[in-house]
Amino acid sequence: MQDVQKLKAEQKEVRQELRALTEIVRQLRNAQQRDREHAAHERENLLLRLENALLRFERRLPPGRSSSEREDGGLIE
C-alpha cells in the first residue's frame, strides 16, 4: 500500500515538473519569436537608413554630363 502511495506522490511530482518545463519551453518559444521580429525590424530599419544615405549622397553629386558633351563643355559634332 505504501508503494502505491509513493508512486502516486512521485507521479504528481513528475507532472508538476513537466508542467514547469512546458511553461519554460513556451516562454523560450515566445522569446525566440520576439527576437525574430526584432531582428526583422532591425534589418528593415538598416535598409531604410542605407536608402536614405544613398538618396542624400545622390543629391550632393553634380549633375552628370550627357554622352554627347566633351570634357571642355563643348558638344561633339
URGIJO-V568020 format. One record per backbone hydrogen bond with DSSP energy under -0.5 kcal/mol. NH is the residue of the N-H (numbers start at 1). CO is the residue of the C=O. If there is no record, write none. Layout:
BEGIN
NH_CO / NH_CO
END
This chain:
BEGIN
5_1 / 6_2 / 7_3 / 8_4 / 9_5 / 10_6 / 11_7 / 12_8 / 13_9 / 14_10 / 15_11 / 16_12 / 17_13 / 18_14 / 19_15 / 20_16 / 21_17 / 22_18 / 23_19 / 24_20 / 25_21 / 26_22 / 27_23 / 28_24 / 29_25 / 30_26 / 31_27 / 32_28 / 33_29 / 34_30 / 35_31 / 36_32 / 37_33 / 38_34 / 39_35 / 40_36 / 41_37 / 42_38 / 43_39 / 44_40 / 45_41 / 46_42 / 47_43 / 48_44 / 49_45 / 50_46 / 51_47 / 52_48 / 53_49 / 54_50 / 55_51 / 56_52 / 57_53 / 58_54 / 59_55 / 60_56 / 60_57 / 61_57 / 61_58 / 69_66 / 70_74 / 73_70 / 76_68
END
